[in-house]
Amino acid sequence: MREQELIRRLRKFYGPRSFFSAQNDPFKILLSTILSQRTRDSNTREAEERLFSRYPTASSLAKAPTKEIERLIKSTGFYRAKARHIKEVAKVIIQRFGGKVPSDRESLLTLPGVGPKTANCVLVYAFKKPAIPVDVHVHRVANRLGWVRTKTPEKTEEALCSLLPRSLWIELNELFVTHGRRTCLPRNPRCSKCPVEDLCEKRVGKSEKEV
């Protein structure tokens, strides 16, 4: 199967990686995902370190002043909306879920500011449950490879779930995000250094217009 061979090569090429620094705590993974929206990894790490050192639990964050949360996460951009969502999420988790992050997609999607990508990230990185979080990198790489012909992340997730066996879902996001950031760049992709160049349909020009 071509898809399995491609994933095997990416796994070998990039080696073990960890997308989140707070990978063992579901609550911190959830907040890290919210913080990571539309910003760089370095900004996310800095903000989460400041936030978690001051407010490490849902109960402490639920009581935190919104302005203080904004100050701590300002480097991530869109910090006012993120701060509001973070505080609301903490309250909901305490009031409705007994202080624990839910481990099913349906419940996660009821949390403020949590969409399909964030919910899937929590399932994968916090609970090791099969899901495919689709961000701009996964969407771009999947289309360039020719695995899908889609124009939205939602359609990409649906197509990938139909294409791939569940055994490959958990690692797909991290591999494609890494590949999209280091090799399969939005512009001027490094095809000569790509470990899966011979398995790619080389649809860069067309894919850029679609994405």
Number of C-alpha atoms within 10 A of each C-alpha: 6 9 14 11 12 17 17 13 13 18 17 10 14 13 9 9 10 9 16 18 14 20 17 12 14 19 23 23 24 24 25 27 20 21 28 21 17 13 13 13 16 11 16 24 20 14 23 25 17 15 21 17 10 15 17 15 14 23 15 14 21 19 12 15 11 17 12 13 23 22 15 19 24 17 18 24 18 15 18 16 11 23 24 16 20 26 22 18 25 25 20 20 20 15 11 12 12 10 16 15 25 21 17 14 16 11 13 23 17 13 20 16 16 18 14 18 21 25 25 24 26 30 25 22 25 21 16 13 17 20 26 27 27 27 20 15 22 24 28 28 22 22 25 22 20 16 18 19 16 20 15 15 20 15 15 24 23 14 16 18 16 10 12 15 12 13 10 16 17 20 18 23 24 23 22 25 22 18 20 20 12 13 18 23 15 16 9 9 15 12 15 9 10 17 16 17 15 10 14 18 12 15 12 21 10 11 21 13 8 13 15
